[in-house]
Amino acid sequence: MTLAAVLATLTTVGYAAWYAVLCVADPFGRCRHCTGRRNRLDRRHRDCHWCDGTGRRVRVGRRLYDYFRTEYERGQP
């Protein structure tokens, strides 16, 4: 393999490991749809339906981890 391919692989593996640690340490990320603010243009002043107006939502990696963990636990006798 070339040096560029090795560096690209190591970078990808490092990023994936960092994201896994981040999902365990801090399972909530910021909501990219509203950032916790109400929509002022909406006449009914509804909260964001993604995060319920908190500005924080569960990370995708944490949802995947929880899904695989529950599937594993269901498969146990």
ZALUMNU-252846 format. One record per residue (C-alpha): residue number from 1; residue in one letter; x, y negated, z negated. Coordinates in steps of 0.02 Angstrom, whole numbers, plus 50000, padded with zeros to 5 digits. Each point is the difference from the previous one (the first is absolute). Layout:
ZALUMNU-252846
(rec NUM, "A", (X, Y, Z))
...
This chain:
ZALUMNU-252846
(rec 1, "M", (50000, 50000, 50000))
(rec 2, "T", (50053, 49825, 50026))
(rec 3, "L", (50031, 49876, 49862))
(rec 4, "A", (49846, 49898, 50048))
(rec 5, "A", (49886, 50151, 49983))
(rec 6, "V", (50074, 50044, 49830))
(rec 7, "L", (49979, 49823, 49937))
(rec 8, "A", (49820, 49992, 50065))
(rec 9, "T", (49960, 50164, 49914))
(rec 10, "L", (50077, 49946, 49835))
(rec 11, "T", (49908, 49834, 50008))
(rec 12, "T", (49833, 50086, 50030))
(rec 13, "V", (50029, 50126, 49860))
(rec 14, "G", (50054, 49861, 49882))
(rec 15, "Y", (49847, 49896, 50039))
(rec 16, "A", (49885, 50150, 49974))
(rec 17, "A", (50083, 50039, 49833))
(rec 18, "W", (49983, 49818, 49944))
(rec 19, "Y", (49815, 49998, 50049))
(rec 20, "A", (49970, 50162, 49903))
(rec 21, "V", (50080, 49926, 49844))
(rec 22, "L", (49899, 49841, 50024))
(rec 23, "C", (49837, 50098, 50014))
(rec 24, "V", (50037, 50091, 49836))
(rec 25, "A", (50060, 49847, 49905))
(rec 26, "D", (49872, 49875, 50064))
(rec 27, "P", (49853, 50085, 50087))
(rec 28, "F", (49913, 49835, 50039))
(rec 29, "G", (50051, 49882, 50140))
(rec 30, "R", (49927, 49833, 50048))
(rec 31, "C", (49846, 49994, 50109))
(rec 32, "R", (50046, 49936, 50172))
(rec 33, "H", (49821, 49953, 50040))
(rec 34, "C", (49962, 49873, 49865))
(rec 35, "T", (50147, 49984, 49878))
(rec 36, "G", (49873, 49990, 49859))
(rec 37, "R", (49908, 49845, 50058))
(rec 38, "R", (49817, 49992, 50043))
(rec 39, "N", (49950, 49958, 50176))
(rec 40, "R", (49947, 49818, 49992))
(rec 41, "L", (49923, 50002, 50172))
(rec 42, "D", (49878, 50137, 49951))
(rec 43, "R", (49839, 49924, 49935))
(rec 44, "R", (49968, 50142, 49879))
(rec 45, "H", (50176, 49993, 49924))
(rec 46, "R", (50023, 50188, 50002))
(rec 47, "D", (50157, 50081, 49934))
(rec 48, "C", (50116, 50090, 50118))
(rec 49, "H", (49933, 50174, 50035))
(rec 50, "W", (50175, 50074, 50009))
(rec 51, "C", (50055, 49952, 49824))
(rec 52, "D", (49841, 49932, 49916))
(rec 53, "G", (50080, 49829, 49985))
(rec 54, "T", (50146, 50054, 49891))
(rec 55, "G", (50133, 49973, 50133))
(rec 56, "R", (50076, 50171, 49961))
(rec 57, "R", (49966, 50166, 50085))
(rec 58, "V", (50073, 50175, 49989))
(rec 59, "R", (50146, 50031, 50116))
(rec 60, "V", (49980, 50125, 50142))
(rec 61, "G", (50144, 50106, 49936))
(rec 62, "R", (49919, 50012, 49828))
(rec 63, "R", (49835, 50053, 50078))
(rec 64, "L", (50090, 50136, 50098))
(rec 65, "Y", (50091, 50058, 49844))
(rec 66, "D", (49837, 50011, 49902))
(rec 67, "Y", (49915, 50093, 50143))
(rec 68, "F", (50138, 50131, 50014))
(rec 69, "R", (50009, 50019, 49811))
(rec 70, "T", (49813, 50034, 49984))
(rec 71, "E", (50003, 50120, 50147))
(rec 72, "Y", (50144, 50094, 49918))
(rec 73, "E", (49908, 50008, 49834))
(rec 74, "R", (49841, 50064, 50084))
(rec 75, "G", (50099, 50141, 50081))
(rec 76, "Q", (50066, 50064, 49833))
(rec 77, "P", (49910, 50156, 49931))
